[in-house]
Amino acid sequence: MVENRHWFFRLLPHVVLSIGVFIVAFPVYVAFVGSTLDAATIANGQMGLIPGSHMFENYYRTLFVGTAGTTRQPVLAMMLNSFVMAVTIAGGKIIISILSAYAVVYYHFPFRMAAFWLIFVTLMLPVEVRIYPTYKIVADLGMLDTYAGLAVPLIASATGTLLFRQFFMTIPDELMEASQIDGAGPVRFFIDTVLPLSITTIAALFVIQFIYGWNQYLWPLLITTRDSMQTIVIGIKKMIVTQDALTEWQLAMTTAVLAMLPPVAVVILMQKLFVRGLVETEK
């Protein structure tokens, strides 16, 4: 028998959810409105909540011409740098994590659990902790101002290894035995059986790591010295000047709106796989 709850208790979750959506979405809307106004309107404190008539002008100038401040690079180039960095980090983390987890679960070599726990311990050493030695190695290898320098030091992921290991342990042993009976070796079993079963986990990890790589600030700030290699997060910071020049807030807000689009697009396009990869317990 279905309980007939009072209308207030049926309405309350929707009200709470609506308030939460408003709190999250309102600053985004304000940034979008600011990206459609001219500099004088924002500088004079006359910015309202209705979009202006300078949207196409601001977005064209931001994407293809460049902005003021301490950076004058077109934002399209910054977005390309951020995209390459994010995709490389996400793809590299997935490849390294899935192979290391496969080795730990299916290969019975000496000290394999010690190797796994050694990988797991690296969670206590984030980039911020090992920033100086990492920078020193990258500089000595001549990888400053390169895509490799931006992405390679951030590729290893103990979290991804743990995630794949836990998933591989749920795969029935009968599948491996059937694969061995058919004459398939470890590589064929990985490609034909394990990899297809891991699609949802791969998608979930890709979304998380893509956003992680896209939003990186400290490492790109240290590793890049040329404006042509800076990412969009660094570009937003450099657009906000405090001396000798007036910040073009309409272009800064335009850049902020553009910076949100790729992560949002990745989440929307991979939403079903992402949710299944996080909530499924029986693969």
Secondary structure as UniProt FT lines:
FT   HELIX           7..34
FT   TURN            35..36
FT   HELIX           39..43
FT   TURN            44..45
FT   HELIX           55..60
FT   HELIX           61..65
FT   TURN            69..70
FT   HELIX           75..106
FT   TURN            110..111
FT   HELIX           112..121
FT   HELIX           122..124
FT   TURN            127..130
FT   HELIX           131..140
FT   TURN            141..142
FT   TURN            144..145
FT   HELIX           147..151
FT   HELIX           152..154
FT   HELIX           158..168
FT   TURN            169..170
FT   HELIX           173..181
FT   TURN            182..183
FT   HELIX           186..189
FT   HELIX           190..194
FT   HELIX           195..197
FT   HELIX           199..214
FT   HELIX           218..223
FT   HELIX           227..229
FT   HELIX           232..239
FT   HELIX           249..269
FT   HELIX           271..279
//
